[in-house]
Amino acid sequence: MHKRLLLLLCIIPFFIKAQDHGFKLGNTNILELQMTTYKHDTTAHAVILNEFGDSWISDEGDLELQHEYKVRIKILDEQGLRQANISIPIHKVPGKSERVSQIIASTFNLENGKITESKFNGKTYLESKNKYYDLVKFTLPNVKVGSVIEVKYLLQSPFKYNFRRWEFQADIPKIYTEYWAKIPGNYVYNMTLISFYPLAKQENEIVKDCFMVGGGKADCARYKYAMKDVPAFIEEEFMTARSNYLAALNFELSEVQSFNGSRDRFTKEWKDADQEMPQEPKFGLQLKRGKEVFKEHLDPLLATTPDSLQRAQLVYNFVKNWFKWNEYYGCFSEIGIKKAYDAKSGNVADINLALIAALQYAGLPALPVILSTRENGHPIEVHPVISDFNYVIAQVKTKGIVYQLDATDSYLPFGMLPLRCLNGKGRAIPAKGSSYWSELKPIDKKRQIALLNLTLHPDGHFSGSINNTSTGYAAIRDRKQIDSYNNQEEYIEALDEKWNKVKINKYEIQNLPDVDKSLTRIMHVAIEGFDGLNKNRFMLDPYFIDRWEKNPFTSTDRLYPVDLGTALEQQLTITIDYPQEYETVNLPPAVAIALPNGGGKYLFQVTDTNNRLSLTSLVALSKPLYSPQEYQYLKAFFDKIIQSYQQQIFFQKKAKV
């Protein structure tokens, strides 16, 4: 399991002999330029030779956070050239934004035995990503395979809550990475190191009278942390946010003491949040507007619906179909549920707080649950860090069953959360009483069943029907895919192009708009069966509908869990009737393998009786989460599946007697 180490701020009054402030620019040497591979990772496209960051709070002006960053990178191959395209994220909110200045950058090459330097011309451009952050971008000159590049800049930020997160790990390996943080004594931060790898340096020192504001002054604690030979962080399939596992140092502002003696607490206990969140104008107070917003439309519907579960379903479907999500997350309402209702659009909180208010207006015990999405990382559980949460859903209990609801996605059935929300636990916040952690569990799996009934004809083609039924999260995926086309005909044409040698002659799609039912696609097909130029030998690829093309698990080992979000099941059944004058050839052997502790199974079997071939295949992963210790079993499991999926079914004319 990965280690989450808590480093407590201990200001120790000792001093360290003055050191260089990181590394010096312009010291690239011939050995670095002659380097062709990185010995600890010969597959690396580039490697960070040295990296240094230094953060401190300025005692001038608006007391902004200053962050100086510099890095030296060796380019090892063509793919490594992308490291020369620099993107610096700068965060912003209305009226406030981070700024980048003092950019110095150079490219060093070895030409005719001499080191040459090409300096960056200072031209940058700003790319707006969304209303929360932009990118300052520039490209270094004359970069080629073998170059060493250097970059240095200063980032100034009005946002001090998280100080400056330092990532010891990146997508390329690092030979050395070091970070200094100088924190005034009247600022208290919780510091957390998440890492599988040991620190090469961990030092503290006191800097006397380093912070002076308005006649007051404070000493600072300077923290120095470094790592050596840090491997690249490799993202694999089925993992949650990289921030959960990336080697990094995180900061969280706990308290600020002003020189006049007042204290502002930022890290609080959940009992504090329990009192504040229900009274928050963009959160709890929005829930009191249910009658104002929904009376006109809900009263006629609720008047004839006394059953509590049916009332919950009615309210959910009404809200889900009324709003269109604007694709922005947030556990706080952006424009308020009344304005969002009038506009029929809003962020996650606008919509789901409206849902909770509507459920409460309908007399149902609904409450909000704040959570962090899978891409956002796991929230801290021991105390409330509201900035860790970026989403809110509704939770309602009726007839003894607790349902969790999200009205941002019209494809979701009642009681099912989108996969993005399945990230461990959320915090349920009632209007009165104590909040509590609530498990975010899938109520269904990703399940697909394909039934093929085919007949092989003497001219070498197969004909018959495909009945493809998807339920749970597979049905959500497939409905979205179908609706992404202008019409069903375009969707079928796309399948025709995707399925090699298959012609769809007729089709029917059942229950497409009814998200509470399984989705069924019935197709009548003709399949070409010739094995190249051999007119007496026919074949069928049994997995042309859907297949695992490659093993999703490629690393030698894995330090973090495999998180599918939900259980998975893929079932395939094929029946083929073929003429008397033909026979099957070299049928694939049966396969039956199981994962330990009931984690899943793969079954494959082919039988041939009285000119009827029957094939069954089942891939079942019965758990949404697998531990790192189970990784090797999963990897071997999928190796066997991929191997089996390469098998073809062959028929040939019987030899004449």
C-alpha positions as CSV (number, residue, x, y, z in Angstrom):
1,M,0.0,0.0,0.0
2,H,1.2,3.5,-0.7
3,K,2.5,5.5,2.3
4,R,1.0,8.8,3.3
5,L,3.6,10.4,5.6
6,L,2.6,13.4,7.7
7,L,5.4,15.8,8.3
8,L,4.6,18.0,11.3
9,L,6.1,21.5,11.4
10,C,8.8,21.4,14.1
11,I,10.7,24.6,14.2
12,I,14.1,23.6,15.5
13,P,16.5,26.4,16.4
14,F,19.7,25.2,14.7
15,F,21.4,26.6,11.7
16,I,22.9,25.1,8.6
17,K,25.9,26.4,6.8
18,A,24.9,28.5,3.8
19,Q,24.4,26.5,0.6
20,D,24.0,27.3,-3.1
21,H,20.4,28.3,-3.9
22,G,19.8,25.3,-6.0
23,F,22.0,24.8,-9.0
24,K,23.6,27.4,-11.2
25,L,22.4,28.1,-14.7
26,G,24.7,27.7,-17.6
27,N,26.8,24.9,-16.2
28,T,26.0,22.3,-18.8
29,N,29.0,20.1,-19.5
30,I,30.1,17.8,-22.4
31,L,29.3,14.6,-20.6
32,E,25.7,15.6,-20.2
33,L,25.5,16.6,-23.9
34,Q,27.1,13.3,-24.9
35,M,24.6,11.3,-22.8
36,T,22.4,9.1,-25.1
37,T,20.4,7.1,-22.5
38,Y,19.5,7.2,-18.8
39,K,21.0,4.2,-17.1
40,H,18.1,3.7,-14.6
41,D,15.5,3.9,-17.4
42,T,16.7,3.1,-20.9
43,T,13.2,3.7,-22.3
44,A,13.1,7.3,-21.1
45,H,12.6,10.0,-23.8
46,A,14.1,12.7,-21.6
47,V,15.4,13.0,-18.1
48,I,15.4,15.9,-15.6
49,L,19.1,16.3,-14.6
50,N,18.3,18.8,-11.9
51,E,15.3,20.6,-10.6
52,F,14.9,23.2,-7.9
53,G,12.0,25.1,-6.4
54,D,11.9,27.8,-3.7
55,S,8.7,29.2,-2.2
56,W,8.2,32.0,0.3
57,I,5.6,34.6,1.3
58,S,6.6,38.2,0.5
59,D,6.4,40.8,3.2
60,E,5.7,43.5,0.7
61,G,2.5,44.7,-1.0
62,D,-0.3,42.1,-0.8
63,L,1.9,39.5,0.9
64,E,1.8,37.2,-2.1
65,L,3.3,33.8,-2.4
66,Q,6.5,33.8,-4.5
67,H,7.7,30.6,-6.2
68,E,11.0,30.4,-8.0
69,Y,11.5,27.4,-10.3
70,K,14.3,26.2,-12.4
71,V,15.0,22.9,-14.2
72,R,17.6,21.3,-16.5
73,I,16.4,18.6,-18.9
74,K,18.3,16.2,-21.2
75,I,16.5,15.4,-24.5
76,L,17.2,11.7,-25.3
77,D,15.1,11.0,-28.4
78,E,12.5,12.5,-30.8
79,Q,9.6,12.0,-28.3
80,G,11.6,13.9,-25.8
81,L,11.5,17.0,-27.9
82,R,8.1,17.9,-26.5
83,Q,9.9,18.9,-23.3
84,A,10.9,22.0,-25.1
85,N,7.3,23.2,-25.2
86,I,6.8,24.8,-21.8
87,S,3.4,25.3,-20.3
88,I,3.1,27.0,-16.9
89,P,-0.4,26.8,-15.3
90,I,-1.6,29.9,-13.6
91,H,-4.7,29.8,-11.4
92,K,-7.3,32.6,-11.4
93,V,-10.6,33.6,-9.9
94,P,-12.6,36.8,-10.6
95,G,-10.3,39.7,-9.6
96,K,-7.3,37.6,-8.8
97,S,-4.7,35.7,-10.9
98,E,-1.2,34.3,-10.6
99,R,1.5,35.9,-12.7
100,V,4.7,34.6,-14.3
101,S,7.8,36.8,-14.8
102,Q,11.6,36.8,-15.0
103,I,11.7,33.9,-17.5
104,I,15.2,32.8,-18.5
105,A,15.7,29.8,-20.8
106,S,18.4,28.4,-23.0
107,T,19.2,25.4,-25.2
108,F,22.7,23.9,-25.1
109,N,24.0,21.7,-27.9
110,L,27.4,20.1,-28.7
111,E,28.5,21.3,-32.2
112,N,32.0,20.4,-33.5
113,G,33.1,19.5,-30.0
114,K,32.0,22.8,-28.6
115,I,29.1,23.8,-26.4
116,T,26.7,26.3,-28.0
117,E,23.9,28.2,-26.2
118,S,20.7,29.4,-27.9
119,K,18.8,31.8,-25.7
120,F,15.0,32.1,-25.5
121,N,13.8,35.4,-26.9
122,G,11.3,36.1,-24.2
123,K,8.1,35.8,-26.3
124,T,5.3,34.0,-24.5
125,Y,1.6,33.6,-25.2
126,L,-1.4,33.0,-22.9
127,E,-3.8,30.1,-23.5
128,S,-7.1,30.3,-21.7
129,K,-8.2,26.9,-20.5
130,N,-11.3,27.8,-18.5
131,K,-12.4,30.3,-16.0
132,Y,-10.2,28.8,-13.3
133,Y,-6.8,28.6,-14.9
134,D,-4.7,29.7,-18.0
135,L,-1.4,28.5,-19.4
136,V,1.6,30.6,-20.1
137,K,3.4,28.9,-23.0
138,F,6.6,29.3,-24.9
139,T,9.0,27.1,-26.8
140,L,12.8,26.9,-26.5
141,P,14.9,27.5,-29.6
142,N,17.1,25.1,-31.6
143,V,16.2,22.0,-29.6
144,K,17.2,18.6,-31.0
145,V,17.9,15.1,-29.8
146,G,20.9,15.4,-27.5
147,S,20.2,19.0,-26.3
148,V,20.1,20.1,-22.7
149,I,17.5,22.8,-22.0
150,E,17.3,25.1,-19.0
151,V,14.3,27.1,-17.8
152,K,13.9,29.5,-14.8
153,Y,11.0,31.7,-13.9
154,L,9.2,33.4,-11.0
155,L,5.5,32.7,-10.2
156,Q,3.7,35.2,-8.0
157,S,0.4,34.1,-6.5
158,P,-2.3,35.6,-4.3
159,F,-3.4,32.1,-3.3
160,K,-1.6,31.0,-0.2
161,Y,-4.0,28.3,1.1
162,N,-2.1,25.4,-0.4
163,F,1.3,27.2,-0.4
164,R,3.0,25.5,-3.3
165,R,2.6,21.8,-4.0
166,W,5.9,20.2,-5.0
167,E,5.9,17.1,-7.2
168,F,9.0,15.1,-6.9
169,Q,7.8,12.8,-9.6
170,A,6.8,13.5,-13.3
171,D,6.1,11.8,-16.6
172,I,9.9,11.6,-17.1
173,P,12.5,10.4,-14.6
174,K,14.4,12.8,-12.4
175,I,18.0,12.4,-11.3
176,Y,17.7,15.1,-8.6
177,T,14.8,17.2,-7.4
178,E,14.9,19.6,-4.5
179,Y,12.4,22.0,-2.9
180,W,12.7,24.7,-0.3
181,A,9.8,26.3,1.6
182,K,10.3,29.3,3.8
183,I,7.2,29.8,6.0
184,P,6.8,32.7,8.5
185,G,6.2,31.7,12.1
186,N,2.8,33.2,12.2
187,Y,1.6,31.0,9.3
188,V,0.9,27.4,10.2
189,Y,0.7,24.8,7.5
190,N,0.0,21.1,7.7
191,M,2.5,19.3,5.4
192,T,1.9,15.9,3.9
193,L,4.4,13.8,1.9
194,I,2.9,11.1,-0.3
195,S,5.6,8.9,-1.7
196,F,6.8,5.4,-2.3
197,Y,10.4,6.7,-2.4
198,P,12.7,7.9,0.4
199,L,13.8,11.4,0.8
200,A,17.5,12.1,0.0
201,K,17.3,15.3,2.1
202,Q,15.1,16.5,4.9
203,E,16.5,19.6,6.7
204,N,15.0,22.4,8.8
205,E,16.5,25.8,9.8
206,I,15.4,29.1,11.3
207,V,15.8,32.3,9.3
208,K,15.7,35.2,11.8
209,D,13.4,38.2,11.3
210,C,12.6,37.2,7.8
211,F,9.0,38.4,7.7
212,M,8.2,42.1,8.7
213,V,4.8,43.6,8.2
214,G,3.4,46.8,9.7
215,G,6.0,47.0,12.4
216,G,5.7,43.4,13.4
217,K,8.3,40.8,12.6
218,A,8.6,37.0,12.7
219,D,11.2,34.3,12.2
220,C,10.7,31.8,9.4
221,A,11.2,28.1,9.3
222,R,12.9,26.9,6.1
223,Y,12.3,23.3,5.0
224,K,14.4,21.5,2.5
225,Y,13.4,18.3,0.9
226,A,15.1,16.4,-2.0
227,M,14.9,13.0,-3.8
228,K,17.3,11.3,-6.1
229,D,16.8,8.9,-9.0
230,V,13.0,9.3,-9.0
231,P,11.4,7.0,-11.7
232,A,8.9,8.4,-14.1
233,F,5.2,8.2,-13.1
234,I,3.5,5.8,-15.5
235,E,-0.3,6.1,-15.7
236,E,-2.0,2.8,-16.5
237,E,-5.6,1.9,-17.1
238,F,-8.0,1.9,-14.2
239,M,-6.5,4.3,-11.8
240,T,-8.0,7.3,-10.1
241,A,-6.3,10.7,-9.9
242,R,-2.5,10.6,-10.3
243,S,-2.4,13.1,-7.3
244,N,-3.3,10.1,-5.1
245,Y,-0.1,8.3,-5.9
246,L,2.4,10.8,-7.4
247,A,5.4,11.5,-5.1
248,A,4.6,15.0,-3.9
249,L,4.7,17.4,-0.9
250,N,1.3,19.0,-0.1
251,F,0.5,22.0,2.1
252,E,-2.7,23.0,3.8
253,L,-3.0,26.3,5.6
254,S,-4.1,25.6,9.2
255,E,-3.9,29.0,10.9
256,V,-2.6,32.6,10.5
257,Q,-1.8,34.7,13.5
258,S,-1.7,38.5,12.9
259,F,0.8,40.7,14.6
260,N,-2.1,42.3,16.5
261,G,-2.8,39.0,18.3
262,S,-5.8,37.8,16.3
263,R,-6.0,34.3,14.9
264,D,-7.7,33.0,11.8
265,R,-8.2,29.3,11.8
266,F,-8.5,27.6,8.4
267,T,-8.2,24.0,9.3
268,K,-11.2,23.2,11.4
269,E,-13.0,20.2,12.8
270,W,-16.0,18.6,11.1
271,K,-18.2,20.0,13.9
272,D,-17.3,23.5,12.6
273,A,-18.2,22.6,9.0
274,D,-21.5,21.1,10.3
275,Q,-22.5,24.5,11.6
276,E,-21.1,26.6,8.7
277,M,-22.2,24.6,5.6
278,P,-26.0,24.6,6.3
279,Q,-25.7,28.4,6.6
280,E,-23.5,29.0,3.6
281,P,-25.4,31.1,1.0
282,K,-24.1,29.1,-1.9
283,F,-24.8,25.7,-0.2
284,G,-27.2,25.1,2.7
285,L,-29.3,28.3,2.2
286,Q,-30.1,27.2,-1.4
287,L,-31.9,24.2,0.0
288,K,-34.6,26.5,1.6
289,R,-35.7,27.7,-1.8
290,G,-37.5,24.5,-2.9
291,K,-41.1,25.9,-2.6
292,E,-40.2,29.2,-4.4
293,V,-38.5,27.4,-7.3
294,F,-40.6,24.2,-7.8
295,K,-44.1,24.7,-6.5
296,E,-45.6,25.6,-9.9
297,H,-44.3,22.6,-11.7
298,L,-44.1,20.0,-9.0
299,D,-47.5,20.4,-7.3
300,P,-49.6,19.0,-10.1
301,L,-47.3,16.0,-10.4
302,L,-47.0,15.3,-6.7
303,A,-50.7,15.6,-6.1
304,T,-51.4,12.2,-7.6
305,T,-48.3,10.5,-6.3
306,P,-48.6,9.5,-2.6
307,D,-45.9,6.7,-2.7
308,S,-42.6,8.0,-1.4
309,L,-40.3,6.1,-3.8
310,Q,-42.4,7.1,-6.8
311,R,-42.3,10.8,-5.6
312,A,-38.6,10.6,-5.4
313,Q,-38.4,9.1,-8.8
314,L,-40.8,11.7,-10.2
315,V,-38.8,14.6,-8.7
316,Y,-35.5,13.2,-9.9
317,N,-36.7,12.7,-13.5
318,F,-38.2,16.2,-13.6
319,V,-35.0,17.9,-12.4
320,K,-32.8,15.7,-14.5
321,N,-34.7,16.5,-17.7
322,W,-35.2,20.2,-16.8
323,F,-31.6,21.2,-16.5
324,K,-28.6,21.0,-18.8
325,W,-25.3,20.7,-17.1
326,N,-22.7,23.4,-18.2
327,E,-19.9,20.9,-17.6
328,Y,-18.5,22.7,-14.6
329,Y,-17.9,20.9,-11.3
330,G,-18.3,22.4,-7.8
331,C,-19.9,21.7,-4.5
332,F,-21.1,25.4,-4.2
333,S,-23.8,26.9,-6.3
334,E,-22.5,29.2,-8.9
335,I,-25.5,31.3,-9.8
336,G,-28.1,30.0,-7.3
337,I,-30.8,27.4,-7.9
338,K,-33.5,30.0,-8.9
339,K,-31.4,31.6,-11.6
340,A,-30.2,28.1,-12.7
341,Y,-33.8,26.9,-12.9
342,D,-34.8,29.9,-15.0
343,A,-31.9,29.4,-17.3
344,K,-32.4,25.6,-17.3
345,S,-28.6,25.3,-16.9
346,G,-26.0,25.4,-14.1
347,N,-22.9,23.8,-12.6
348,V,-23.0,20.5,-10.6
349,A,-24.1,22.3,-7.4
350,D,-26.7,24.5,-9.1
351,I,-28.4,21.3,-10.4
352,N,-28.0,18.9,-7.5
353,L,-28.7,21.4,-4.8
354,A,-31.9,22.2,-6.8
355,L,-32.6,18.4,-6.8
356,I,-32.2,18.2,-3.0
357,A,-34.4,21.3,-2.5
358,A,-37.1,19.7,-4.8
359,L,-36.9,16.4,-2.9
360,Q,-37.3,18.2,0.4
361,Y,-40.2,20.2,-1.0
362,A,-41.8,16.9,-1.9
363,G,-41.5,15.8,1.8
364,L,-38.6,13.5,1.4
365,P,-35.6,13.4,3.7
366,A,-32.9,14.4,1.2
367,L,-29.5,15.9,2.1
368,P,-26.3,16.9,0.2
369,V,-23.2,14.7,0.0
370,I,-20.0,16.5,-1.0
371,L,-17.3,14.4,-2.7
372,S,-14.2,14.5,-4.7
373,T,-14.3,13.0,-8.2
374,R,-12.0,10.3,-9.4
375,E,-9.9,12.7,-11.4
376,N,-9.6,15.1,-8.4
377,G,-8.1,12.7,-5.9
378,H,-9.1,11.5,-2.4
379,P,-10.1,14.1,0.2
380,I,-8.5,14.3,3.6
381,E,-10.7,12.6,6.1
382,V,-9.4,13.6,9.5
383,H,-10.6,17.2,9.2
384,P,-12.5,19.2,6.7
385,V,-10.6,20.6,3.7
386,I,-13.5,21.8,1.7
387,S,-11.2,22.7,-1.2
388,D,-10.6,19.0,-1.6
389,F,-14.2,18.5,-2.6
390,N,-15.4,19.5,-6.1
391,Y,-18.8,17.8,-6.4
392,V,-22.1,17.4,-4.6
393,I,-24.9,14.8,-5.0
394,A,-28.2,14.2,-3.4
395,Q,-28.9,11.4,-0.9
396,V,-32.4,10.4,0.0
397,K,-33.8,7.5,2.1
398,T,-37.2,6.0,1.4
399,K,-38.7,2.7,2.4
400,G,-35.5,1.8,4.3
401,I,-33.2,2.2,1.3
402,V,-30.7,5.0,0.8
403,Y,-30.4,6.3,-2.8
404,Q,-27.6,8.5,-4.1
405,L,-28.7,10.7,-7.0
406,D,-27.0,12.9,-9.6
407,A,-29.2,15.0,-12.0
408,T,-26.4,16.3,-14.2
409,D,-26.6,13.3,-16.6
410,S,-29.8,12.5,-18.4
411,Y,-28.6,9.0,-19.1
412,L,-28.4,8.0,-15.4
413,P,-31.2,5.8,-14.0
414,F,-32.6,6.6,-10.6
415,G,-30.1,5.7,-7.9
416,M,-27.0,5.3,-10.1
417,L,-24.1,7.7,-9.9
418,P,-21.8,8.5,-12.8
419,L,-18.4,6.7,-12.7
420,R,-16.7,10.0,-12.0
421,C,-18.3,10.1,-8.6
422,L,-17.3,6.5,-7.5
423,N,-14.3,7.6,-5.5
424,G,-14.5,6.0,-2.0
425,K,-16.5,8.2,0.3
426,G,-18.4,11.4,0.3
427,R,-19.4,13.6,3.3
428,A,-23.1,13.7,4.0
429,I,-24.1,17.1,5.5
430,P,-27.6,17.2,7.2
431,A,-29.2,20.6,8.0
432,K,-29.0,19.6,11.7
433,G,-26.8,17.2,13.5
434,S,-23.4,15.8,12.7
435,S,-22.1,15.1,9.2
436,Y,-20.8,11.6,8.4
437,W,-18.9,9.7,5.7
438,S,-21.1,8.0,3.2
439,E,-19.8,5.2,0.9
440,L,-20.0,5.9,-2.8
441,K,-20.9,2.5,-4.2
442,P,-22.1,1.4,-7.6
443,I,-25.5,-0.2,-7.6
444,D,-24.9,-2.0,-10.8
445,K,-22.1,-3.4,-12.9
446,K,-20.9,-2.8,-16.5
447,R,-22.6,-5.7,-18.2
448,Q,-22.9,-6.7,-21.8
449,I,-24.5,-9.9,-23.3
450,A,-24.2,-10.7,-27.0
451,L,-26.1,-13.6,-28.6
452,L,-25.3,-14.6,-32.1
453,N,-27.4,-17.2,-34.1
454,L,-25.8,-17.8,-37.4
455,T,-25.9,-20.2,-40.3
456,L,-23.0,-21.0,-42.6
457,H,-24.0,-21.3,-46.3
458,P,-22.2,-23.3,-48.9
459,D,-21.2,-20.1,-50.8
460,G,-19.1,-19.1,-47.8
461,H,-21.1,-16.5,-46.0
462,F,-22.8,-16.5,-42.6
463,S,-26.2,-15.1,-42.0
464,G,-28.3,-14.6,-38.9
465,S,-29.0,-12.3,-36.1
466,I,-27.1,-10.5,-33.3
467,N,-28.8,-9.7,-30.1
468,N,-26.7,-7.3,-28.1
469,T,-28.0,-6.3,-24.6
470,S,-26.2,-3.9,-22.3
471,T,-27.2,-3.0,-18.7
472,G,-25.9,-0.8,-16.0
473,Y,-22.9,1.3,-16.9
474,A,-22.5,-0.5,-20.2
475,A,-26.0,0.7,-21.2
476,I,-25.1,4.3,-20.2
477,R,-22.0,4.1,-22.4
478,D,-23.9,2.6,-25.4
479,R,-26.8,5.1,-25.2
480,K,-24.3,8.0,-25.3
481,Q,-22.5,6.4,-28.2
482,I,-25.7,6.0,-30.2
483,D,-26.9,9.5,-29.5
484,S,-23.6,11.0,-30.5
485,Y,-24.6,10.3,-34.1
486,N,-27.2,12.5,-35.9
487,N,-29.5,9.5,-36.2
488,Q,-29.6,5.7,-35.8
489,E,-28.8,5.1,-39.5
490,E,-25.4,6.9,-39.1
491,Y,-24.7,4.8,-36.0
492,I,-25.4,1.6,-37.9
493,E,-23.2,2.8,-40.8
494,A,-20.4,3.3,-38.4
495,L,-20.8,-0.2,-37.1
496,D,-20.7,-1.5,-40.7
497,E,-17.4,0.2,-41.2
498,K,-16.0,-1.0,-37.8
499,W,-17.0,-4.6,-38.2
500,N,-14.8,-6.1,-40.9
501,K,-16.6,-8.4,-43.4
502,V,-20.0,-7.7,-41.7
503,K,-23.0,-6.2,-43.5
504,I,-26.0,-5.1,-41.3
505,N,-29.1,-5.6,-43.4
506,K,-31.8,-4.8,-40.8
507,Y,-31.7,-3.5,-37.2
508,E,-33.9,-2.6,-34.3
509,I,-32.8,-0.6,-31.1
510,Q,-35.1,-1.2,-28.1
511,N,-35.5,1.0,-25.0
512,L,-33.1,3.7,-26.2
513,P,-34.9,6.6,-24.4
514,D,-35.9,4.5,-21.3
515,V,-32.7,4.7,-19.2
516,D,-34.3,2.5,-16.5
517,K,-34.3,-0.5,-18.8
518,S,-31.6,-2.5,-20.5
519,L,-30.6,-1.4,-24.0
520,T,-31.0,-4.0,-26.7
521,R,-29.8,-3.9,-30.3
522,I,-31.1,-6.5,-32.7
523,M,-29.3,-6.8,-36.0
524,H,-29.7,-9.1,-39.0
525,V,-26.4,-9.6,-40.6
526,A,-24.4,-11.2,-43.4
527,I,-20.8,-12.1,-42.8
528,E,-18.2,-12.9,-45.4
529,G,-16.4,-16.1,-44.3
530,F,-13.7,-16.8,-46.9
531,D,-10.2,-17.6,-45.6
532,G,-8.2,-15.6,-48.1
533,L,-8.3,-17.2,-51.5
534,N,-9.2,-20.7,-50.2
535,K,-12.7,-21.3,-51.4
536,N,-13.0,-24.5,-49.5
537,R,-12.1,-23.0,-46.1
538,F,-14.2,-20.5,-44.2
539,M,-13.6,-18.7,-40.9
540,L,-15.3,-16.5,-38.4
541,D,-13.7,-14.1,-35.8
542,P,-16.0,-14.7,-32.8
543,Y,-15.0,-11.4,-31.1
544,F,-15.7,-8.9,-33.9
545,I,-18.4,-7.2,-31.8
546,D,-16.2,-6.2,-28.9
547,R,-12.8,-7.4,-27.8
548,W,-9.9,-6.6,-25.6
549,E,-7.3,-5.6,-28.1
550,K,-4.4,-5.6,-25.7
551,N,-3.6,-6.2,-22.0
552,P,-4.5,-3.0,-20.1
553,F,-1.8,-3.9,-17.6
554,T,1.7,-3.6,-18.9
555,S,4.0,-2.5,-16.0
556,T,6.2,-5.1,-14.3
557,D,4.5,-4.3,-11.0
558,R,2.1,-1.7,-9.7
559,L,2.3,0.3,-6.4
560,Y,-1.3,1.6,-6.4
561,P,-4.7,-0.2,-6.7
562,V,-6.5,-1.1,-9.8
563,D,-9.8,0.8,-9.6
564,L,-12.4,-0.2,-12.2
565,G,-15.1,1.9,-10.5
566,T,-17.6,-0.9,-10.9
567,A,-17.7,-4.7,-11.5
568,L,-17.6,-5.8,-15.2
569,E,-19.2,-8.7,-17.1
570,Q,-18.9,-9.5,-20.8
571,Q,-20.8,-12.6,-22.0
572,L,-20.7,-13.9,-25.6
573,T,-22.8,-16.9,-26.9
574,I,-22.5,-18.0,-30.6
575,T,-24.5,-20.8,-32.3
576,I,-23.6,-21.7,-35.9
577,D,-25.4,-24.3,-38.0
578,Y,-23.3,-25.4,-40.9
579,P,-23.8,-27.8,-43.9
580,Q,-23.3,-31.5,-43.7
581,E,-20.5,-31.4,-46.3
582,Y,-18.4,-29.2,-43.9
583,E,-16.5,-29.8,-40.7
584,T,-14.8,-27.7,-38.1
585,V,-11.0,-27.6,-38.0
586,N,-8.7,-27.3,-34.9
587,L,-11.2,-25.9,-32.5
588,P,-9.7,-23.7,-29.8
589,P,-9.3,-25.5,-26.4
590,A,-11.5,-24.7,-23.5
591,V,-10.2,-22.2,-20.9
592,A,-11.2,-21.8,-17.3
593,I,-9.3,-19.5,-15.1
594,A,-10.2,-17.7,-11.9
595,L,-8.8,-14.8,-9.9
596,P,-8.0,-15.4,-6.2
597,N,-10.6,-14.6,-3.5
598,G,-13.5,-14.6,-5.9
599,G,-12.1,-11.7,-7.8
600,G,-13.3,-12.9,-11.2
601,K,-13.2,-15.5,-13.9
602,Y,-12.7,-16.2,-17.6
603,L,-14.5,-19.1,-19.2
604,F,-14.2,-20.1,-22.8
605,Q,-15.6,-23.3,-24.4
606,V,-16.4,-24.5,-27.9
607,T,-18.5,-27.6,-28.7
608,D,-19.4,-29.2,-32.0
609,T,-22.4,-31.6,-32.2
610,N,-24.5,-32.6,-35.2
611,N,-23.3,-29.8,-37.5
612,R,-23.9,-27.2,-34.8
613,L,-21.1,-25.3,-33.2
614,S,-21.7,-23.6,-29.9
615,L,-19.3,-21.1,-28.4
616,T,-19.5,-19.5,-25.0
617,S,-17.2,-16.8,-23.5
618,L,-17.5,-15.0,-20.2
619,V,-15.2,-12.3,-18.7
620,A,-16.2,-11.4,-15.2
621,L,-14.4,-9.0,-12.8
622,S,-16.5,-9.2,-9.7
623,K,-14.8,-6.4,-7.7
624,P,-14.6,-2.7,-8.4
625,L,-11.2,-2.4,-6.7
626,Y,-8.1,-4.7,-6.7
627,S,-5.1,-4.2,-4.4
628,P,-1.5,-3.9,-5.7
629,Q,-0.9,-7.4,-4.3
630,E,-3.5,-8.7,-6.8
631,Y,-2.0,-6.9,-9.8
632,Q,0.1,-9.8,-11.1
633,Y,-2.9,-12.1,-11.0
634,L,-4.9,-9.5,-13.1
635,K,-2.0,-9.1,-15.5
636,A,-1.7,-12.8,-16.1
637,F,-5.5,-13.1,-16.3
638,F,-5.7,-10.6,-19.2
639,D,-2.7,-12.2,-20.9
640,K,-4.8,-15.3,-21.1
641,I,-7.8,-13.5,-22.4
642,I,-5.9,-11.7,-25.1
643,Q,-4.3,-14.9,-26.2
644,S,-7.7,-16.6,-26.3
645,Y,-9.2,-13.6,-28.3
646,Q,-6.8,-14.3,-31.1
647,Q,-8.5,-17.6,-31.9
648,Q,-10.5,-18.0,-35.1
649,I,-13.2,-20.6,-35.9
650,F,-12.5,-22.5,-39.1
651,F,-14.7,-24.7,-41.3
652,Q,-13.6,-26.7,-44.3
653,K,-15.2,-29.1,-46.8
654,K,-14.9,-32.7,-45.8
655,A,-12.5,-34.8,-47.8
656,K,-14.2,-37.1,-50.3
657,V,-14.1,-40.7,-49.4
